[in-house]
Amino acid sequence: MQIAVCISALLFGTLSIVAAGAQIKKEGPLPRALLMSGGACVLTAGALFCRLGWAFDWPAALIGCGMICTAAILNGKKSGKLHPLHHIIRIGVSVLLMVGFVLW
């Protein structure tokens, strides 16, 4: 189960950073910076969890997931295309990651 949490965190963090990179010319700097920073926090939490087995990696994951979800909602509001299902899925993935970090 630890490997699944680790891989999920690494994928979620990497995809968030790639999404922020794809928005370089589209959106303002705040949502992009939040998305990149959040992705980096989740990647760090995944690395700490997998490589070092730290028990307190969940605060980094919590901060990162919060930043990612906030940036996604800000992007949706700014562009005028707020897709509720997309945000519900993103929040669900974040909650599952947090449960994984806390339990394992």
RODO-2510 file (C-alpha; in nm, 4 decimals, decimal comma):
residues 104
     n   res          X          Y          Z
     1     m     0,0000     0,0000     0,0000
     2     q     0,2897     0,2331     0,0720
     3     i     0,4137     0,1963    -0,2840
     4     a     0,0693     0,2897    -0,4205
     5     v     0,0569     0,6032    -0,2027
     6     c     0,4098     0,6965    -0,3052
     7     i     0,3479     0,6503    -0,6777
     8     s     0,0158     0,8364    -0,6561
     9     a     0,1805     1,1286    -0,4778
    10     l     0,4628     1,1427    -0,7293
    11     l     0,2189     1,1335    -1,0219
    12     f    -0,0154     1,3927    -0,8699
    13     g     0,2734     1,6275    -0,7942
    14     t     0,4327     1,5826    -1,1359
    15     l     0,1043     1,6337    -1,3209
    16     s     0,0405     1,9507    -1,1225
    17     i     0,3813     2,0901    -1,2131
    18     v     0,3289     1,9999    -1,5797
    19     a    -0,0148     2,1662    -1,5736
    20     a     0,1414     2,4815    -1,4272
    21     g     0,4057     2,4775    -1,6980
    22     a     0,1375     2,4503    -1,9648
    23     q    -0,0244     2,7695    -1,8310
    24     i     0,2826     2,9881    -1,8632
    25     k     0,1262     3,2206    -2,1192
    26     k    -0,2398     3,1746    -2,0261
    27     e    -0,3040     3,2478    -1,6613
    28     g    -0,1736     3,4940    -1,4063
    29     p     0,1301     3,4264    -1,1906
    30     l    -0,0489     3,3489    -0,8619
    31     p    -0,2419     3,0344    -0,9665
    32     r     0,0587     2,9075    -1,1605
    33     a     0,2925     2,9638    -0,8646
    34     l     0,0468     2,7934    -0,6277
    35     l     0,0151     2,4966    -0,8618
    36     m     0,3922     2,4606    -0,9019
    37     s     0,4615     2,5034    -0,5307
    38     g     0,1857     2,2610    -0,4372
    39     g     0,3168     2,0053    -0,6829
    40     a     0,6654     2,0440    -0,5370
    41     c     0,5292     1,9931    -0,1835
    42     v     0,3462     1,6757    -0,2860
    43     l     0,6571     1,5484    -0,4673
    44     t     0,8635     1,6179    -0,1564
    45     a     0,6121     1,4359     0,0628
    46     g     0,6164     1,1387    -0,1749
    47     a     0,9954     1,1321    -0,1749
    48     l     1,0125     1,1544     0,2047
    49     f     0,7528     0,8801     0,2349
    50     c     0,9172     0,6422    -0,0120
    51     r     1,2845     0,6952     0,0463
    52     l     1,3075     0,7871     0,4117
    53     g     0,9900     0,6411     0,5590
    54     w     0,9234     0,9548     0,7628
    55     a     0,6099     0,9446     0,9737
    56     f     0,5480     1,3189     0,9478
    57     d     0,5406     1,3571     0,5715
    58     w     0,1686     1,4311     0,5776
    59     p     0,2039     1,8041     0,6625
    60     a     0,3910     1,8620     0,3355
    61     a     0,1266     1,6617     0,1510
    62     l    -0,1540     1,8545     0,3192
    63     i    -0,0030     2,1908     0,2291
    64     g     0,0712     2,0770    -0,1269
    65     c    -0,2750     1,9324    -0,1888
    66     g    -0,4349     2,2472    -0,0460
    67     m    -0,2275     2,4666    -0,2744
    68     i    -0,3085     2,2540    -0,5787
    69     c    -0,6838     2,2576    -0,5110
    70     t    -0,6813     2,6326    -0,4408
    71     a    -0,4912     2,7048    -0,7617
    72     a    -0,7323     2,4928    -0,9653
    73     i    -1,0345     2,6756    -0,8245
    74     l    -0,8686     3,0157    -0,8827
    75     n    -0,7920     2,9184    -1,2427
    76     g    -1,1505     2,8099    -1,2977
    77     k    -1,2934     3,1307    -1,1527
    78     k    -1,0496     3,3481    -1,3444
    79     s    -1,1228     3,1838    -1,6781
    80     g    -1,4969     3,1736    -1,6120
    81     k    -1,5101     2,7973    -1,6688
    82     l    -1,5513     2,6446    -1,3265
    83     h    -1,5994     2,2688    -1,3810
    84     p    -1,7357     2,1316    -1,0515
    85     l    -1,6763     1,7653    -1,1360
    86     h    -1,3107     1,8335    -1,2155
    87     h    -1,2609     2,0019    -0,8788
    88     i    -1,4512     1,7315    -0,6917
    89     i    -1,2256     1,4665    -0,8466
    90     r    -0,9122     1,6681    -0,7636
    91     i    -1,0270     1,7155    -0,4029
    92     g    -1,1126     1,3447    -0,3817
    93     v    -0,7645     1,2475    -0,4999
    94     s    -0,6168     1,4877    -0,2446
    95     v    -0,8248     1,3377     0,0366
    96     l    -0,7255     0,9839    -0,0638
    97     l    -0,3594     1,0846    -0,0690
    98     m    -0,3901     1,2399     0,2738
    99     v    -0,5566     0,9278     0,4126
   100     g    -0,2761     0,7220     0,2627
   101     f    -0,0071     0,9415     0,4131
   102     v    -0,1672     0,9448     0,7567
   103     l    -0,2471     0,5732     0,7755
   104     w     0,0664     0,4244     0,6223
***
